[in-house]
Amino acid sequence: MRTGLLTAGALLVMVGVAFLTAALWVALALQIGGPFASLIVGSAYLGLGLIVIGVAVSKPSQETAAPSEPEQEEPPLELDDAPPLLQALLQAFLYGMQTGMKAGK
């Protein structure tokens, strides 16, 4: 449910940004002409995109954290009641999730 609401919210934000971009372009086109309006709007989006990419690839700050206790591995889930194909699929999914979580640390 939460994922669906977040997706719907993101979609509505994107539609709003599209309409605001169109309104900005029309306002600029009336003032300074179409080609210059396109140049300004495109440059603004390019700049924002480069800033977002820069933030995404920047290294996190090197704060030293207190060493934590090693986490104990949880035993795998019992899937005896599920069909064999579903068991294999779930085990592969859980193994991938666990590996991904370990790689992210």
Rosetta blueprint (number, residue, H / E / L):
1 M L
2 R H
3 T H
4 G H
5 L H
6 L H
7 T H
8 A H
9 G H
10 A H
11 L H
12 L H
13 V H
14 M H
15 V H
16 G H
17 V H
18 A H
19 F H
20 L H
21 T H
22 A H
23 A H
24 L H
25 W H
26 V H
27 A H
28 L H
29 A H
30 L H
31 Q H
32 I H
33 G L
34 G H
35 P H
36 F H
37 A H
38 S H
39 L H
40 I H
41 V H
42 G H
43 S H
44 A H
45 Y H
46 L H
47 G H
48 L H
49 G H
50 L H
51 I H
52 V H
53 I H
54 G H
55 V H
56 A H
57 V H
58 S L
59 K L
60 P L
61 S L
62 Q L
63 E L
64 T L
65 A L
66 A L
67 P L
68 S L
69 E L
70 P L
71 E L
72 Q L
73 E L
74 E L
75 P L
76 P L
77 L L
78 E L
79 L L
80 D L
81 D L
82 A L
83 P L
84 P H
85 L H
86 L H
87 Q H
88 A H
89 L H
90 L H
91 Q H
92 A H
93 F H
94 L H
95 Y H
96 G H
97 M H
98 Q H
99 T H
100 G H
101 M H
102 K H
103 A H
104 G L
105 K L
